[in-house]
Amino acid sequence: MDAAFPSLTEMPAPQFVMSGEGRRIATYSWGEEDAPTVLCVHGFASSCRDNWASTGWVRDLLRAGFRVLGVDQRGHGASDTPHEASAYGMDSFVGDLVTVLDTYLVDTVRYVGYSLGARVGWQAAVQVPQRIERAVLGGIPDGRPLARMQIEQARAYAEHGTPVDDPVTRNYVTLAERVAGNDLLALVALAEGMRAGDADPDPSNPPPQPILFATGTEDAIIEQSRALAAATPSGSFAEIPGRHHFNAPGSREFRRAAIGFLSEAR
């Protein structure tokens, strides 16, 4: 089997699509075009490579017979990284994904998102339900984790190297610096932009599709994630054993549960 799938986790050169306001969004494609497509959308301060290629998701999805379409969300990876908070409203994130699907001439996809990517996936499934057949939403917060970041401290660090006193903000800065090439000022702008009123998933208006929620047993948001699953008409929930928010994407159990769920539609 391995010999039939060489270099599964290598990143192809990004193919860029243009957002409605002219931002470049980096995309990546693996697999046969006529196979069912899984759209993979990463979390805050991560990238397609970091969340999906380096953790085995691309490899395992291809082995399961899917085509994989990945993106670097705006502010991340090879995509444009605006420094204005106004560039990071939820409608912009969802609009980018719709533009990607339109550019690739893909009518419907199965969706896998983690953290920020799961939050965007929830909204996309609500706003454009005809484009998403079913979705795996991993580590989706009910609440505003990014709201706990002290924006001015993070910006002062990014611009001047001023030490960060607030421990939560320091954790976010460490997370942002973990991935080579991250633009910290863009990520600070994203955190600020997500405070504009649409950062929370609305349990009173859940996605109509089958949705698998998956959260690590050591993640502080696990009970909130369970509540979102319970509020979703076709929602189900899977624990990711022994994982916290930042290492759950690498879990073999997470991949197995997600791919089984995504394969149910065949």
Secondary structure, 3 states (H helix, E strand, C coil): CHHHCCCCCCCCCCEEEECCCCCEEEEEEECCCCCCEEEEECCCCCCHHHHHHCCCHHHHHHHCCCEEEEEECCCCCCCCCCCCHHHHCHHHHHHHHHHHHHHCCCCCEEEEEECHHHHHHHHHHHHCHHHEEEEEEECCCCCCHHHHCCHHHHHHHHHHCCCCCCHHHHHHHHHHHHCCCCCHHHHHHHHHHCCCCCCCCCCCCCCCCCEEEEEECCCCCHHHHHHHHHHCCCEEEEEECCCCCCCHHHCHHHHHHHHHHHHCCC
